[in-house]
Amino acid sequence: LSHLADRPLYQLSGGEQQRVMIARAICQQPKIILLDEPTTALDPAHQVKIMDLMARFRQEETTTVVMVSHDLNLAAMYGDRLLLLKNGAIAASGTPEQVCTPEILRQSYGCDLYVDANPLSGGPRMTPIPERYREK
């Protein structure tokens, strides 16, 4: 982020501001870091950089990372444990494989998602099913 050092925060894009806030939190070396949608407004390259950084930070600093995300695939790829909420109540809790099932996701989101194995991690990969591809 050194290329942003001379710019006021209000002049940064949403994604740049997000990255600055995460860097600021990491510099404080917390025991627990809480992230609310840390990859929102970021392109895929920066999403992966942030998530890889959090994974390294968690492992090297033994920091607990708690993240709120609507990105099911990133959550399943990086999370050890997932907590799925629906209307403020726990809909499911467990490993990505336990939580990311077609039935649980349908009940929670009210839409069908195709769940298969991520070819990289082997964990679940979710794809929304548009109406035109649903069985009639």
N, C-alpha and C positions, 0 to 999 in steps of 0.2 A: 504493500500500500504506500510505499515511499513516494510514488509519483503523485499522490494526492495530498501530501503533507502541507503544501502551501495554499491549498484551497479551503475556504470556509465550508463548514459542514452543510450549510444551506445551499451551496452551489453544486453539491454532489447529487448524482442520480440516486434513486431509491436503492438500487442494487449496491452502489458504492457506499451509501450510508449504512446499509446492512452489514457489509464487510468491515467497515470501520468499527461498528458497535461490537461485532464478534471479536475483532482484534483487541479492542479495549478490554473486553471481559477476560480474554485469555491472558493478557498481560498481568492481571490481578491474581493469577494462579489460584483460582478458587478450588475448593474441595468438591463443590457441586456447581454445575453450570446449567441454567434453565434457558432454553431457547424457544422462542415463539415464532414458528414459521421462518427459520433462518435462511431458507433457500428461495423464499418468495421474491420475485422481481429479479432473479438471477438467471442468466443463460445456463445451459447445461454444463458448460466447462466450469463455470464458477460454482454451480451446485455441487459438482463432484469435488472440487477443491475444498469447499467448506466442509463437506461431509467427511472427506479423507482427513482433513485437519482435525476435526472433532474425534474421529476414530483414533488417530495418533495421540492426540492430547489425552484422551481417555486411557489409553494403554500406557503411555510413557509417564504420565503424571498421576495415574490412578485416580483420575477425576471422574465423578459420576456425571453423566450427561443425560439430561431429561429434555426431550424435544417434543414440541407440539407441531404436527405436520398434517396437511391434507394429502401429501404425496405418498400414497400407499407403497409405491415401488421403492422409493428412497428409504422409507421407514422399514420395509421388509428386508432391504439389502443391508442396511447398516445397524438396525436395532437387534439387540439380544432378546428383549422382551417388549411386547407391544400391549398397550391398553387402548381399546377401542371404546369411545364414548358415543352414546346416542341420547340426545335430549338431556345431557348432564348426568346420565347414569351409565354404569359400566355395562357394555354390551358383550365384551369378551376381553380376556387377558391371557397372556401366555407367550409362547414363542411365535415368530412369524407364521410358521406352519399351522399352529393351533388357531390363530386368530384370522388369518387370511384364507378362509374357505369360501366358496361361492355362496353357501347358505348363510353364513354369518354376515358376509358383506351385503348380500341382498336384503336381509332383515335390517341392517343398519343404515344402508344408503337408499333403499327403495329402488334399486336398479340392478340389472344383471351385470356381473363382471365375469369375464373368462379368466380362470386362474390356471396357470401352467407353471412349469419349472423354469426359473431364470437360468439360461444356459451358462452363466458365469458363476453364480453363487450356489445354484441348486435349490435355493429357497423359492418361495412363491413370487410369481410375477402376475400382476393384474392388468387386464385390458377391459375397459368399458365396452359393452356390446351394444352398438347402435341398433335401432329398431329394425332396419333393413336386413340385419344378420340374425335376428332372433327367429327361432322356429315358430311357425304359425300354427 
